[in-house]
Amino acid sequence: MIKEYSELPSIHLKAGAGYARPVQVLAERVKLSDPALSVMTDLSRVSLVTTRAKTSMDKANAKMIRYGVRMLLVLDDNEELAGILTATDVLGEKPLRFLQNMGGTHADIMVRDVMSTLRELTAMRMSDVEKARVGDVVASLKKLHRQHALVVREDAGGNQVVSGLFSITQIARQLGVEVQNFELASTFTEIENAISRA
């Protein structure tokens, strides 16, 4: 039976060979009235950077720096979502509070000690996002006092799959707002100031 098929030619890989990576090109400029999907990172097109709950916080922070991101998805031992770790979690008060309560050194802090767990997180439904505008997302992030929002799809059984991500700094860039620092309140103020001038 296999005799009717032809063998494909093969070649040797060269040193320095790369590999295809999914890329999503977001609109360079958007308005608040544009569809929310124009500012959402679509996880069917782009892979998010992940870390493990049992990874040291310093290693996770180095990974954020290396990949130029300000948030990592945190996975448990079963490859299921355990939470998220943001630059604010690493650079804010959480590590200091952990050391005050538990003792130890900065090197002893694990991702699980400072991350936001699933029960602390909320997400947006993809069905709502598909009907929303950029301004709706900005208003939602401001109300939640969050830099990031996860977007989930739900199947008929109610199972959730994280399928998208919003980042207020990404949205600000697409709105043409120069974000000077990454303080959340400042970012929203800069967006509102830019919009009022437009």
Protein Blocks (a to p, Z undefined) as FASTA:
>chain_A
ZZmpccdddddddehiacddddddddfbdcfkbcfklmcccfklbccddddfkbcfklmm
mmmmmnopabdcdddfkopafbdcdfklmmmmmlmmmmmmngpafklpcfklmmccfklp
ccddfklmmmmcfklmmmmmmmnopabdcdddddfkopacdfbdcdfklmmmmnopacfb
lcfklmmmmmmmmmmmZZ
